[in-house]
């Protein structure tokens, strides 16, 4: 199993607020999670970045 650490960036402001360990086996799409952004001060969509 190949795992790697990736960061989650806010869609609205672009800041990278969170990091997450993901499993790389058979993943075709990027992770999208609704999280709280401390810069926007609201819950926004965060997408996986490299």
N, CA, C and O atoms as a GROMACS GRO file, in nm:
protein
  200
    1UNK      N    1   0.082  -0.119   0.000
    1UNK     CA    2   0.000   0.000   0.000
    1UNK      C    3   0.086   0.125   0.000
    1UNK      O    4   0.176   0.140   0.083
    2UNK      N    5   0.059   0.211  -0.093
    2UNK     CA    6   0.134   0.336  -0.100
    2UNK      C    7   0.048   0.448  -0.045
    2UNK      O    8  -0.057   0.479  -0.100
    3UNK      N    9   0.093   0.507   0.064
    3UNK     CA   10   0.022   0.620   0.122
    3UNK      C   11   0.109   0.743   0.109
    3UNK      O   12   0.232   0.736   0.110
    4UNK      N   13   0.042   0.857   0.096
    4UNK     CA   14   0.117   0.982   0.088
    4UNK      C   15   0.038   1.091   0.158
    4UNK      O   16  -0.083   1.079   0.178
    5UNK      N   17   0.106   1.195   0.196
    5UNK     CA   18   0.043   1.307   0.264
    5UNK      C   19   0.008   1.414   0.160
    5UNK      O   20   0.093   1.451   0.079
    6UNK      N   21  -0.115   1.461   0.163
    6UNK     CA   22  -0.160   1.561   0.069
    6UNK      C   23  -0.225   1.676   0.145
    6UNK      O   24  -0.269   1.657   0.259
    7UNK      N   25  -0.232   1.792   0.084
    7UNK     CA   26  -0.296   1.906   0.151
    7UNK      C   27  -0.429   1.937   0.085
    7UNK      O   28  -0.450   1.907  -0.033
    8UNK      N   29  -0.518   1.998   0.162
    8UNK     CA   30  -0.650   2.036   0.114
    8UNK      C   31  -0.656   2.188   0.106
    8UNK      O   32  -0.628   2.257   0.204
    9UNK      N   33  -0.692   2.241  -0.012
    9UNK     CA   34  -0.696   2.385  -0.033
    9UNK      C   35  -0.840   2.432  -0.046
    9UNK      O   36  -0.923   2.366  -0.107
   10UNK      N   37  -0.868   2.547   0.012
   10UNK     CA   38  -1.001   2.608   0.006
   10UNK      C   39  -1.028   2.653  -0.138
   10UNK      O   40  -0.941   2.710  -0.204
   11UNK      N   41  -1.150   2.626  -0.185
   11UNK     CA   42  -1.187   2.663  -0.321
   11UNK      C   43  -1.204   2.815  -0.333
   11UNK      O   44  -1.172   2.873  -0.436
   12UNK      N   45  -1.254   2.880  -0.228
   12UNK     CA   46  -1.281   3.025  -0.233
   12UNK      C   47  -1.154   3.109  -0.227
   12UNK      O   48  -1.131   3.192  -0.315
   13UNK      N   49  -1.070   3.088  -0.124
   13UNK     CA   50  -0.953   3.176  -0.107
   13UNK      C   51  -0.822   3.111  -0.151
   13UNK      O   52  -0.723   3.181  -0.171
   14UNK      N   53  -0.819   2.977  -0.165
   14UNK     CA   54  -0.699   2.910  -0.213
   14UNK      C   55  -0.597   2.873  -0.105
   14UNK      O   56  -0.493   2.817  -0.137
   15UNK      N   57  -0.626   2.904   0.021
   15UNK     CA   58  -0.530   2.872   0.126
   15UNK      C   59  -0.533   2.723   0.158
   15UNK      O   60  -0.638   2.659   0.154
   16UNK      N   61  -0.417   2.670   0.189
   16UNK     CA   62  -0.404   2.527   0.221
   16UNK      C   63  -0.412   2.511   0.372
   16UNK      O   64  -0.314   2.533   0.443
   17UNK      N   65  -0.531   2.472   0.421
   17UNK     CA   66  -0.558   2.470   0.564
   17UNK      C   67  -0.538   2.335   0.628
   17UNK      O   68  -0.502   2.328   0.746
   18UNK      N   69  -0.559   2.228   0.557
   18UNK     CA   70  -0.559   2.094   0.616
   18UNK      C   71  -0.465   2.002   0.540
   18UNK      O   72  -0.437   2.023   0.422
   19UNK      N   73  -0.417   1.898   0.610
   19UNK     CA   74  -0.339   1.793   0.545
   19UNK      C   75  -0.401   1.659   0.580
   19UNK      O   76  -0.462   1.645   0.686
   20UNK      N   77  -0.388   1.562   0.491
   20UNK     CA   78  -0.451   1.433   0.509
   20UNK      C   79  -0.364   1.326   0.446
   20UNK      O   80  -0.302   1.348   0.343
   21UNK      N   81  -0.360   1.208   0.509
   21UNK     CA   82  -0.289   1.094   0.453
   21UNK      C   83  -0.388   1.012   0.371
   21UNK      O   84  -0.493   0.972   0.421
   22UNK      N   85  -0.354   0.988   0.245
   22UNK     CA   86  -0.444   0.916   0.155
   22UNK      C   87  -0.375   0.793   0.098
   22UNK      O   88  -0.253   0.788   0.087
   23UNK      N   89  -0.454   0.694   0.063
   23UNK     CA   90  -0.408   0.572   0.000
   23UNK      C   91  -0.414   0.591  -0.151
   23UNK      O   92  -0.520   0.626  -0.204
   24UNK      N   93  -0.304   0.568  -0.221
   24UNK     CA   94  -0.297   0.594  -0.365
   24UNK      C   95  -0.352   0.482  -0.452
   24UNK      O   96  -0.368   0.504  -0.573
   25UNK      N   97  -0.380   0.367  -0.399
   25UNK     CA   98  -0.419   0.255  -0.484
   25UNK      C   99  -0.558   0.277  -0.545
   25UNK      O  100  -0.656   0.296  -0.473
   26UNK      N  101  -0.564   0.274  -0.677
   26UNK     CA  102  -0.687   0.282  -0.756
   26UNK      C  103  -0.769   0.408  -0.730
   26UNK      O  104  -0.891   0.401  -0.715
   27UNK      N  105  -0.703   0.523  -0.724
   27UNK     CA  106  -0.774   0.651  -0.708
   27UNK      C  107  -0.768   0.727  -0.839
   27UNK      O  108  -0.659   0.756  -0.889
   28UNK      N  109  -0.884   0.760  -0.894
   28UNK     CA  110  -0.888   0.831  -1.021
   28UNK      C  111  -0.923   0.979  -1.003
   28UNK      O  112  -0.887   1.061  -1.087
   29UNK      N  113  -0.993   1.013  -0.896
   29UNK     CA  114  -1.035   1.151  -0.877
   29UNK      C  115  -0.980   1.208  -0.747
   29UNK      O  116  -0.938   1.135  -0.658
   30UNK      N  117  -0.981   1.340  -0.740
   30UNK     CA  118  -0.926   1.407  -0.622
   30UNK      C  119  -1.031   1.416  -0.512
   30UNK      O  120  -1.151   1.420  -0.538
   31UNK      N  121  -0.982   1.419  -0.390
   31UNK     CA  122  -1.067   1.425  -0.272
   31UNK      C  123  -1.128   1.564  -0.257
   31UNK      O  124  -1.060   1.665  -0.274
   32UNK      N  125  -1.259   1.569  -0.225
   32UNK     CA  126  -1.329   1.695  -0.200
   32UNK      C  127  -1.408   1.682  -0.071
   32UNK      O  128  -1.492   1.592  -0.058
   33UNK      N  129  -1.382   1.772   0.025
   33UNK     CA  130  -1.447   1.767   0.156
   33UNK      C  131  -1.490   1.909   0.194
   33UNK      O  132  -1.418   2.005   0.168
   34UNK      N  133  -1.606   1.920   0.256
   34UNK     CA  134  -1.649   2.049   0.311
   34UNK      C  135  -1.587   2.064   0.450
   34UNK      O  136  -1.614   1.985   0.540
   35UNK      N  137  -1.504   2.167   0.466
   35UNK     CA  138  -1.435   2.193   0.593
   35UNK      C  139  -1.447   2.341   0.626
   35UNK      O  140  -1.485   2.423   0.542
   36UNK      N  141  -1.414   2.375   0.752
   36UNK     CA  142  -1.417   2.515   0.794
   36UNK      C  143  -1.287   2.584   0.756
   36UNK      O  144  -1.178   2.535   0.787
   37UNK      N  145  -1.298   2.696   0.687
   37UNK     CA  146  -1.181   2.776   0.650
   37UNK      C  147  -1.168   2.891   0.749
   37UNK      O  148  -1.261   2.971   0.764
   38UNK      N  149  -1.053   2.900   0.817
   38UNK     CA  150  -1.036   3.004   0.917
   38UNK      C  151  -1.014   3.142   0.855
   38UNK      O  152  -1.027   3.243   0.923
   39UNK      N  153  -0.979   3.147   0.727
   39UNK     CA  154  -0.960   3.275   0.660
   39UNK      C  155  -1.090   3.330   0.603
   39UNK      O  156  -1.114   3.450   0.608
   40UNK      N  157  -1.176   3.241   0.550
   40UNK     CA  158  -1.308   3.282   0.500
   40UNK      C  159  -1.410   3.290   0.613
   40UNK      O  160  -1.513   3.356   0.600
   41UNK      N  161  -1.381   3.224   0.725
   41UNK     CA  162  -1.468   3.217   0.842
   41UNK      C  163  -1.604   3.153   0.812
   41UNK      O  164  -1.707   3.196   0.862
   42UNK      N  165  -1.601   3.048   0.727
   42UNK     CA  166  -1.722   2.972   0.696
   42UNK      C  167  -1.683   2.835   0.642
   42UNK      O  168  -1.566   2.811   0.611
   43UNK      N  169  -1.780   2.745   0.633
   43UNK     CA  170  -1.757   2.613   0.576
   43UNK      C  171  -1.755   2.624   0.424
   43UNK      O  172  -1.850   2.672   0.363
   44UNK      N  173  -1.646   2.578   0.364
   44UNK     CA  174  -1.631   2.583   0.218
   44UNK      C  175  -1.580   2.448   0.169
   44UNK      O  176  -1.538   2.363   0.248
   45UNK      N  177  -1.585   2.429   0.040
   45UNK     CA  178  -1.535   2.307  -0.021
   45UNK      C  179  -1.383   2.315  -0.027
   45UNK      O  180  -1.327   2.417  -0.070
   46UNK      N  181  -1.316   2.208   0.015
   46UNK     CA  182  -1.171   2.198   0.010
   46UNK      C  183  -1.135   2.082  -0.084
   46UNK      O  184  -1.188   1.972  -0.071
   47UNK      N  185  -1.045   2.109  -0.178
   47UNK     CA  186  -1.003   2.007  -0.275
   47UNK      C  187  -0.858   1.966  -0.250
   47UNK      O  188  -0.777   2.044  -0.200
   48UNK      N  189  -0.830   1.843  -0.286
   48UNK     CA  190  -0.695   1.788  -0.268
   48UNK      C  191  -0.598   1.854  -0.366
   48UNK      O  192  -0.627   1.870  -0.484
   49UNK      N  193  -0.481   1.892  -0.313
   49UNK     CA  194  -0.373   1.945  -0.396
   49UNK      C  195  -0.250   1.859  -0.376
   49UNK      O  196  -0.250   1.773  -0.288
   50UNK      N  197  -0.147   1.881  -0.452
   50UNK     CA  198  -0.024   1.803  -0.438
   50UNK      C  199   0.064   1.859  -0.330
   50UNK      O  200   0.172   1.806  -0.304
   0.00000   0.00000   0.00000
